[in-house]
């Protein structure tokens, strides 16, 4: 809770809901991986882990935040030319679900806190209560109370680098509570759980519901925690320990139940005979076990499912509950449901069950795991070079004349120059080509090309078909990781043979000359502060010469008409893209055969294509990735096309991304696929591709039907 005013947090406007948008569920990573020392999003997930989530999400709850938006729960992929300048293709973000759709341990606190908020209405109305101090001052205590139910909640936050065990004597909780290093824990006291009252617990309540003839309360915490739950019991109860791990005692109207979390999966204790006419089932789970507990609302009442990796749906028809979901390994199945449920199906198949001592329907056999599909090797490559635009005789008569004098950009047009900014000519995404033509004007010694791009942009230049060289924007360090627009001037001295030719042509012969420039413009800037930063120029901004001042006529070409299925961000202006070399239906029968790895050394673009087939079982949801690996000293980048879809960009000598998720639907998991790689190399080193292979990133039995696009 703040002290009011503009920076008072929830108290800045105490009569309106406090809203925290885009609260950190991870962090972005720029080209080169400076944020995480080149280790990528796995390091983001490690440094912003489940403990990080508990510490900050529970603090937001304690500070009276009403609306809490997590950014991101699933980051996914910035396919095509979609990525902002601050990231590469992957937008995994270190989120709770990784880019390949696998649940990570970060899902545990989100699942537990989310179910708690959903099933315990006391948390919807909390006031700050009397200050409470822990016996060990390294634990900061936030004390909250519901003014109507008088339920108390304590958020214990430990910002130190080691686990701290302490009591809360001010709250009357004299049992030790352990909070791991840089973690937090929520404990409750005086909370109604159905018809009973929780005196206090040393672990977090996760949910409370009534299923059939009994109440169920779930408590969750870290593996190895000793959960202690104390219930008010006016009469001596008859607890039934249904698993080996829990223990209990009753004294002075209090039932004390303890259970070590994670020792044997889910631990169960049934409580009855305490003067309450409805039995209570206490369930104890560590983080991994809690991720296999799924409450579900039905028209006949709540049910609780334990076992699968994911529960997608639960439908009651007569005496049967029909469940759908995913399993990633062999697992048991247990269902607590409304009265009258006697049969269970899983993904359409009957599951034999018996009634357990806890009142559940317990599967007699485990649900099957998943058979991991085999993936083929990528071979049979075909190869073809391109960039004919660099040749003097290339026909550019159909290109757009770059002769405008004014621009819509926020970038000033240099004096004496035409507008060369790509966006002013309708080319907003991907690579763009320029061809400048003049006659005569010998004596040119060098060419200077000023240009503007997103992060990791580059340009390549040719004069009369001869390579002048390549210029690249620098790899961002941490201080420049959020820079959205990069500008530079690349000066190329003419090779001696070319200078000799220009010296011989003093304008007397009237020779025709062509300067060809390819700009990889990368992304537009973001505009988070509404400063029109997204309107900064992309492409060439000015061209000057030393030794002569030719009058140059410019033409420009970017992407052709937008793909009607894949959209405008799918393609740029490479020759192969304009000719459809990335499309699966393109006939590459006259291309030369190629073996990988390659060691070509040329400035420009070379395409590689291959086909492969997959035969994934229809009942398996497989997540497949493409891996590119090579010597990081080799300077080249690859634009990846799967079945015509632009799946992103790989920069071999920058990184850190080497694995690209191939989403099902674009990837045909039961059929033929075409992979096309457009390799852009600067000619300074041998260029790949090197090792190119498929990899299985995850698999589950179940999933949902996906129609190929």
N, C-alpha and C positions, 0 to 999 in steps of 0.2 A: 504494500500500500504506500502510495506517495503522499506528499503533503499538500496536494492541490496545485493549481496553476498549470501553465503550459507544459511543464515537464513532470507533472504529478502522476503520470501513469493512469490507473483506473480512477484516481481521485481528481483528475483534471476536469472531468465532467461527471460528477458522482451520480447523476440521475439518468445517465445514458450508458448503454453497454460498452464495456471496454473491448476493443478489437485489435488483435495482433495479426496482421496479414503476413504471409510469406515468412513465418518463423522457421528458423534453421533446422531442417531435417538432414542437412549435409552442406556441401559447398561445391561451387564450380571449380573447374581446373582448366587453365589456359594452355594454348599450344606450348610445348616444351615442358609442361608440368611443373612450373615453378612453385605453385602453391603446396605441392606435396612431394617435392624433391624427386620428381620424375617417376613416382610410384603409382600415379593415377588415382582413380576413384576408390580403389581398395584402401588406400591410405586415408582418404576422406572418411570412409566408413569406419576405419579403425580409430581415428582421432575424434570423430563425432559419433560415438557408439551409443549403445543402449543406455549406459550410465549418463552420458551427455544429455540424452533425451529426457530421462527421468529428472535430472537436476533442473533443467530449464522448463520443461512442460509443467512439472508440479509447482515450480516457483510461480509460473504464470497463473495457475489455479489459485495459489495462495495469495497472489496480489490482486485478486478480484477480476481477472480477465474473463469476460463472458464468451467472446468469440475468439477461437484460436485456430488459425489456418497453418497447416504444416506444409513447408516448401522444401523438398518434395517428398511425397510418399512413393511415387514412381516417376523417375525422370525420363527414362526412355532414350530415344535416338533423335538427334537433330539431322534428319536425312537431307540429302540434296544440298541446296545452297541456303538452307534455313538457319544454320548455327549463327548465333550472335558472335561478335568479335572476341568475346571473353572466353569462348569455349571451342573445343574441337568437335568432331562429329558426335561422339558419345555425350549424352546428357544424363549419364547414370547418376551423378550428383552425390554418390555415397548414400543413396536413399534406402528406405526400409525394404523395398523391392528393388533388386538390381535390374540392370538394363535387359537381362535375359529373362526377367519375370520370376526369378527365384526369391522366395522369402528369406530374409537374413535375420540374424538375432536382433536387429534393430526393430523388428516388427513387434517383439514381445511387449515393451512398455506401451506402444501405441494401442495394441490389442487390450492390454490390461486396463489402461486408463480409460480407453474408449468404452469398454464394457462397464466399467465402474460408473462412469458418468451416465450411461444409458439405463442402468438397472438400480442405481441408488439415488432417488430423487432429492435426498437431503443436500446433495452437493450443488443443486441448482440455486440455493439461497444461502449464502454464507456471509457472515459478518466477522470482522476482526474481533478477536476475543482477548481476554487478559493475557498479558505477556507471560510466556513460559520459557524458562531456561533449562537447558540440559545440564547434567552434572559435569560433563566435559564441554567446555566452551567452544571447542572446535566445531561442534554441531550447532548450526543456527536453526531455531525453531520458529515456524509460523503457526500460530494457533488460531483456528477458525471455528465458528459455531453456527449451527442453524438455529435462528431465533424461535422457530416454531416447534421443532422436534427436540431441541437441545442436544442434538448429536454433535460431538466434538471431533475435529480433524486436526492432526498435527503433521505438518510437512517438515521433515528433518533433512537438512541439507549439509553435506560435508564437502567443503571446498579444499580440504587438505589432501596431501598426497599419500595418505595411508588410511586404512580402515579405522573407524572409531566406534567403540562400544561404550554406551552410556545409558543412564536411567533418566527419567523425567520426573523428579520428585515433586516439582510444582504442580504436575498434572495428576499426581497420585499413581503414577505408573512406575513401580519400583523394580520391575524386571528389566534386565539389560536388553537394549536394542542396538544392533550393529548396523552401521551405515558404511558401505565400502568407500574407498577413496574416490573423490570427485563424483559422488553419486548422491541420490536422494531417496527418501522413503516416505510414504504416506501411511500413517496409522490412524485408526479410528477408535473412539470410545463413546459409549452411550448410544450406539447406533442400533435402531430396530432392524432386525433380520427376520422378516415375517412376523411371527407371534412371539419371538424371543428378543432379548436385548443383549447386544455385545457389550461387555464391560470394557474390554480393550483387547487389542491384538498387537503382536510384534511384527506382523507382516501385513501387506496391503490387502484389503478386501477387493475382490475382482468383480463379483456379481452376486446377486441374491434373487431367486425366483422360486415359484411354486410349480412343480411338475407332477401332475397326478395327485396322489394323496400325501405328498411330502414336500417340505421346503428344502431348498438346496442353497448353500452358501459356499462360495469358492474363495480361497485365500491363496495368494501367489507371492513369490519372492525369488531371490537368487538361489541357485543351487548351493546346498550346504548350509543355508539358513536354518535355524531351529525356530519353527513357527510355534507361537504360543497364543492360543485363543481362549479367552475367558468369557463364559456366558452366565447370565443370571439364571439360576434355577431354584425356584422357591421350594420345590420338593426334590428329594434325591432322585437323580435320573438313572436310567439304565443304558449307559453307552455301550455300543457294540463296535469293537475294533474290527474292521473288515480287511485290513491289511496289516502286515507285520510291524510297520514302522511307528505308527502313532502310539501314544500313551495318554492316560487321563487320570485325574483325581477330582474328588468333590469335597468341598469343605466350606462351611458357613454360607451355604446357599450359592456357591460359585462352582461351576464346572470348569476345570482347567484341562485343556487338551493341548498336547504338544506333538509335533511331527517334524522330523528332519526332511527338508525339501529336496527332491531329486534322488533320494536313495533308492526308490523302487518305482519310479513313475508317479502315477496318481495314487494318493493315500486317501482312504475313506474311513469316516467314523459316523455311525448312525446314532442319533440321540433321541430317546423317547422316555416316557414314564416320569416326566418332570412336572406334571401338572398341566401340560399343554397337550391338546388333543391331536395335534399334527406333528408327526415325526420330523426331525431335521437331519439332513445329510450334510456333513462337513467334508469338503474336498480340499486337499492340499496339493499344490502344484508348484514346481519350479518354472523358470521362464520357458524352457523347451517344452515341458508338459502342458503349460497353459496355452501354447500355440496349437494344441490339438484339442482344445475345448471350444465348442461352438454352440452358443445359445441361438435359438431360432424361434420367432413368433409364428404361431399358426392360428387359424380361426378357432380352434378348440383349446388354445392355451399354449404356454411356452413348452419347448422341449430343449434338452441339452444333449449334444452329441460329443463323444470323446473318441479320438483315435485318428481320423484322417488328417492329412496335411491341409485340406481345404474342404469346407462344406459350401456348396453352391446353392442348393435348394433343399427344402423339406416340404413334402406335400402329403396331407392325410387324405386317404380314400378308404372309407370303412374302417376296418381294424388294422390297416397297413399304413406304415409311414414309408414313403418313397423318398430316398435320399440320393442326391447326386453330388459329386465332388471329386477330389483328386487324392491319390496316394503317391508318395515318392519312394516308399519302402513298404515291406510287409508290416501290417499293423492290425491291432485289435479294433473292435467296434463295440461301443456301448451307448445305449440310448435311454435317456430318461424322458418320458413323454406324458401326454395327457392320458387320462383313464380310458380304458378300452382298446389301447394299442397293443396288439399281440404279434404282429408280423412286421418285418423290415425288408426292404429291397435296397440295393446299392447299385447305382448306375444301371437300373433296369433289371438286375438279377436278384432273385430271392436269397436272403441270408438266413441260414438256420440259427436260431437263438434259443436261449433259456432265460428264465427270470433269475436274476442274481440276488444275493443277500442285500444289496443296496437298493433293490427295487427297479433295477434297470433291465432292459433287454440286452443280453450279452451274447455276442456272436460266438458260435461254437468253433469256428475256424477263422484264422486271420484273413483280413482282406489282402489280396495279392499286391505285391509291389509292382514295379515297372520294369519291363525288359528294355534295356538301353539299345536303341537302334544302331546298326552299323552304318558308317559313312564312307563313301567312296574316296579314293585318291583323285586329285585333280590332275589329269594329264590330257594328252591330245590337243595341246595348245596350237593355235594359229596366230600369225603375227603379220602386222602391216604398219609401215611408217606413214606419217602424214605431214602436215603443215606445208602444203603447196602454196599457201598464201605468202610464204617467204620468197618465192621465186618471182623474178621481175616480170615474166610473161603471164603470170596468173591473171585470169579475167576477173576483175573486181567491178565490172560495169554495173552489176546489179546491187552493189553495196550502197549504203546511205552516204551522201555527201556530208562531210563534217565542216560546215561553213557558217554556223550560227554565230551571231555577235553577242547575244545576251543569253543568260542561263537562269534556270529556276533554282540552282544550287546556292547554298550559303558560301561556297568557295568563290572568291573573286576571279574573274576572267583576267589573265595576265595581259598587260598592254601589248598590242600588236599581234595577238594570237587569236585564232578562231576558237570557239568553244569546242573542246575535245572531250568533255565530260560525257561518259557513256550514257548516263541516265537521261540527258537532254535529247538523246536520239532513240529512247525507248528500250535501251538494253540495261535491264535492272539486275540481272543475276548471271553469275558465271563468267567465263572467260570472254574477252573482247579483243578483236583484231583491228589494227589500224594499218593503212597503207598510204604513205605520203609520196607524191610523185612530183618531179620537177625536171626541167630540161636545162642542160648546160651547167654553169656555175661550178667549174672545177676548183681545185685547191682546198677542198674540205679536209681538215685535219682530225676533227672529232665531232661527235654528236652528243648533246646533253638532253636527257629525257626526264622531265619532272612528272611525277605521278603520285596518285593518292589511292590507298586501298584500305581494306580492313586488315586485321592482324594476319601476318605471314603472307601478305601479297608479294607478287614478284612481276617482273617484266623480262621479256627476251626481245632482242633486236637483231635484225638482219639488214644489210645494205647491199642492194643488187644481188641478193641471194647469198651473200657471205655472212656468216654469223659474227656479230659484234660482241655478243656476250649476254650474260644474265645478271640482273640485280635483284636482291631479295631484301625484304624488310627484316629487321632484326627479330630474334626470338625474344619475347617479352620476359623480363624478370618480374619479381613480385611487385616492384614499384610501378611497373607499367602494364600489369596484367589486365587492368580494366580500361586501358586506352583503346578507344574504338576506331580512331582514324589515324593512319600512319602516312606520312609524306616523305618523299626523298627525291633527290636528283641523281640520276645515273649518268655518268659521263663515260663514253666509250671512244677510245682512240681508234682510228681506222687501222686495220692491219696494213703492213708495209706495201703489199701487193695492191691493195685497194687504193692507198694514198698515191702510189705511183700512177695508177690509172687515172685518178682525179687530177693529178698534176699535169698529165699529158693532155687532159681535156680542159682547156682554158675557156670553154664556152664556145669555141670556134666550131666544133663538130655538132654541137647541139644534142649530145647524147642524152637519152632518157634514163633517169635514175629513180629507184624505188626504195624507200625506207619502210620496212615491215616491222611492226611491233605487236607482240602478244602480251596482254596484261591479264594476269590472274588477279582479279579485283577483290576477291573474297567478299566479306559481308558488308552490309551497311552498318553504321553505328546504331546503337540503341539511343533512345531519347527519353530516359527516365526522368530527367529534370525539365522536360518540355522546353528545350533550348534549340530545337530544330537541328540537333547534331546528326540526325539521320539524313539530312539533306547535304552533307558534305560530299564533295565530288568523289567519283570513282573512275579510275582509268587515267589516261594521260591528261596532264594539265597544261604543259608547255613543252615546246621543242625548239632548241637553239643549236646553232652550228658554229664551229670555230674554223676560220680560214675562208669562209664564204657565207653569203646570205641568200640562199636560194628561195624562190617564191614557190612554196609547197602547196599543192592541192591535196586535201585529205579526204579519205573515205574510211568508214567505220562499219564493222559487222560484228554483231553478237549473236545471241540465240535466235533461231528462226521462230516461226509461229509456235505458241505454247502447245505442249502435248495435251490433247483434250482429256486424257485419262490421268496422267501423272502430274499435270499442272505446271505453272511457270517456273517453279523453283527446281525442276528436275534437270534442266539442261542449260548449258552455256553455249559459247560460240566456237568451240573447237570444230575443225573441219569434219571429223568423224561423227560428232554429234549432229551436225547439220545434215550429214548424209545418212544418218540412222545406223551407224556401226554399233551402237549400244543396244539395238533392239533385237529381240530373240528371232524375229522373222528375217533378219538381214542375211543374205547369202554370202558367206565368206569362203566359198569353195575355192576361189583363186588365191587365197592368202597362203603364205609360206608356212610350213610346219615349224614349230619352235619347241625347244626344250628349256625347262627352267632348272636352275637359276640362269639368268641372262647377265651378260657383261658388256652391253652396248655402250658406246661413248659417242653421243651426238646431242646437239642442242635441238630440242623440239619434242614432238609427241610421237609415241609409238603405241599401237593398240595390240592387245592380246585377247583372244576369245577361246573359250572352251565350253563344252556341254557336260552335264552330269545328271544322273537320275537318282532319286531317293525313293525308298519303299518303306516308309514309316507305318507301323501298324495303325489302323484307324482309331484304335482306342488309346493311343499314346500321344500326348502333347509334348513334342520335342522342341527344344530351343537350340538352334544351330547357329554357329558363328563362323566367320571367315577370318583366318589368321594370316598376317603377312609379317615375315621376319627376314632380316637381312643385316649385313654389316652396317652399323650406323655411320660409317665414314662415307658411304655411297650416297650421293646427293640426287634424290629424285622423289617425286610424289606420284600418287596413284589415285585416280578417280574411279570408284568402284560402281559398276552397274550390274544389277541382278535382274534378269528378265526385263531389262529396259529401265528399271528404277535406279536412280542415283542414290546409293547407300552411304555415300560420304567420301571423305578424303583421307588418305594416309600419306604422311610426310616422313620418309624413312630416316632422315638425319635430324629430325626434330622431336617426333613423338609427342606424348608418351603412348598414344593409342596404337595397339597392334591387332586387337580383336574387334571385329565388327559384327554386331548382331544382325542376322538375316531373318526378318519377321515372317512368320507363317502367313500365308495368303499371298505375299510377294514371292516367298520361297514356296515352291510346290513340293510338299513333303511326300506326295505320292505321284511322281511324274518327272518330266524332263525340265531342266533348268539351263539357262544360258548365262554365263558369267563373262563380262567384258571389263577389261582393265585398260584405262587410258593413262599411260605412263608419260609424265612430263619431266624431262631431265635437262640439266644445264650444260652437259658435255664436259664438265670438269673432272668427273669421276666415272668409272663404270656404273651403269645403271641397270636396275633389276627389271622385272620383279625377281625376288629371290625365292624363299620358301613360301609357297601359297598353299594353304590346306584348310579343310573343313574341320570344325571341332564341335563336340556336343557340350553345350553349356548347361543343360538341365533337361530333365524329362519327368513326366508325371503320367500315371495311368488315370485317364479321365479327360479333362479338358472340355472344350466346347467346339462345335463344328466351325471350321473356317473355310470360307469360299475363296478360291484364288481370284486375284484381281488381274 
